[in-house]
Amino acid sequence: MFTIDAQAFLDLPRSFTDDELTDLIAAVVDDLDARVIDPSVSTYRSPSGLRVMLSMTIDTDDPWVAQATALTAMRDAFDAAVPAIAGMPRQLAFQVA
């Protein structure tokens, strides 16, 4: 098993309210929970957008498979959560933390 720590940057068309941010975290965790083991999501605001820190465990012995699985799970979770909350983001970028 591998633990993947990653960071997502959301460049949204407008700033999230606190309630929208809470909804985003809940939606992403719910989606990830069905795909990976022990997902954890935290956020912080920056002048350039919203940063989301993610951690999850992937049940595989292959580090490349773990990273690919985590990236797909994160992308799908944000695709499902963000449009329902604030419209399509202008940018969604992931990087290994």
LUMPA-943428 format. One record per residue (C-alpha): residue in three letters; x, z, y. Coordinates in nm, 4 decimals. Layout:
N
- Ala;X;Z;Y;
...
//
This chain:
97
- Met;0.0000;0.0000;0.0000;
- Phe;0.1131;-0.0758;0.3528;
- Thr;0.0091;0.0777;0.6817;
- Ile;-0.0174;-0.1760;0.9602;
- Asp;-0.0008;-0.0612;1.3221;
- Ala;-0.0963;-0.3240;1.5756;
- Gln;-0.1982;-0.3651;1.9349;
- Ala;-0.4666;-0.5947;2.0693;
- Phe;-0.4904;-0.6955;2.4320;
- Leu;-0.8303;-0.8011;2.5631;
- Asp;-0.8413;-0.9931;2.8895;
- Leu;-1.2124;-0.9611;2.9583;
- Pro;-1.4177;-1.1325;3.2291;
- Arg;-1.5073;-0.7890;3.3681;
- Ser;-1.4151;-0.4247;3.3160;
- Phe;-1.5871;-0.2296;3.0375;
- Thr;-1.7983;0.0718;3.1220;
- Asp;-1.7247;0.3890;2.9269;
- Asp;-2.0345;0.3296;2.7115;
- Glu;-1.9298;-0.0288;2.6374;
- Leu;-1.5838;0.0911;2.5425;
- Thr;-1.7355;0.3471;2.3042;
- Asp;-1.9574;0.0742;2.1563;
- Leu;-1.6566;-0.1547;2.1136;
- Ile;-1.4551;0.1090;1.9273;
- Ala;-1.7512;0.1939;1.7022;
- Ala;-1.8205;-0.1713;1.6207;
- Val;-1.4559;-0.2500;1.5451;
- Val;-1.4119;0.0605;1.3273;
- Asp;-1.7353;-0.0142;1.1385;
- Asp;-1.6245;-0.3701;1.0698;
- Leu;-1.2701;-0.2693;0.9710;
- Asp;-1.3987;0.0116;0.7507;
- Ala;-1.5550;-0.2453;0.5183;
- Arg;-1.2275;-0.4412;0.4890;
- Val;-0.9327;-0.1990;0.4998;
- Ile;-0.8462;0.1622;0.4209;
- Asp;-0.8586;0.4341;0.6896;
- Pro;-0.8847;0.2249;1.0065;
- Ser;-0.8046;0.4000;1.3321;
- Val;-0.8745;0.2563;1.6774;
- Ser;-0.7802;0.3882;2.0195;
- Thr;-0.7895;0.2240;2.3607;
- Tyr;-0.6472;0.2489;2.7069;
- Arg;-0.7182;0.0611;3.0241;
- Ser;-0.4485;-0.1162;3.2193;
- Pro;-0.4690;-0.3154;3.5411;
- Ser;-0.4422;-0.6370;3.3402;
- Gly;-0.7079;-0.5578;3.0792;
- Leu;-0.7899;-0.3397;2.7844;
- Arg;-0.5328;-0.2447;2.5219;
- Val;-0.6511;-0.1448;2.1776;
- Met;-0.4196;0.0305;1.9314;
- Leu;-0.5143;-0.0151;1.5678;
- Ser;-0.3834;0.1354;1.2461;
- Met;-0.4986;0.0555;0.8947;
- Thr;-0.3796;0.0672;0.5365;
- Ile;-0.3868;-0.2451;0.3221;
- Asp;-0.3965;-0.2191;-0.0564;
- Thr;-0.1193;-0.4599;-0.1546;
- Asp;0.2461;-0.4504;-0.2512;
- Asp;0.3291;-0.7584;-0.0429;
- Pro;0.4089;-0.6914;0.3253;
- Trp;0.3218;-1.0505;0.4248;
- Val;-0.0179;-1.0249;0.2600;
- Ala;-0.0717;-0.6892;0.4308;
- Gln;-0.0005;-0.8362;0.7749;
- Ala;-0.2160;-1.1434;0.7122;
- Thr;-0.5024;-0.9301;0.5825;
- Ala;-0.4787;-0.6943;0.8809;
- Leu;-0.4712;-0.9799;1.1310;
- Thr;-0.7746;-1.1474;0.9743;
- Ala;-0.9643;-0.8176;0.9626;
- Met;-0.8825;-0.7418;1.3287;
- Arg;-0.9724;-1.0917;1.4464;
- Asp;-1.3037;-1.0839;1.2611;
- Ala;-1.3852;-0.7340;1.3889;
- Phe;-1.3260;-0.8339;1.7507;
- Asp;-1.5102;-1.1642;1.7079;
- Ala;-1.8106;-0.9657;1.5868;
- Ala;-1.7901;-0.6828;1.8430;
- Val;-1.6790;-0.8257;2.1753;
- Pro;-1.9392;-1.0991;2.2365;
- Ala;-2.2214;-0.8515;2.1837;
- Ile;-2.0734;-0.6186;2.4448;
- Ala;-1.9127;-0.8198;2.7246;
- Gly;-1.9120;-1.1915;2.6475;
- Met;-1.6193;-1.3885;2.5137;
- Pro;-1.2774;-1.2622;2.6172;
- Arg;-1.0447;-1.4992;2.7942;
- Gln;-0.7606;-1.3797;2.5747;
- Leu;-0.7216;-1.1810;2.2543;
- Ala;-0.3624;-1.1299;2.1436;
- Phe;-0.2269;-0.9180;1.8592;
- Gln;0.1207;-0.7822;1.8087;
- Val;0.2689;-0.5486;1.5534;
- Ala;0.3195;-0.2105;1.7172;
//
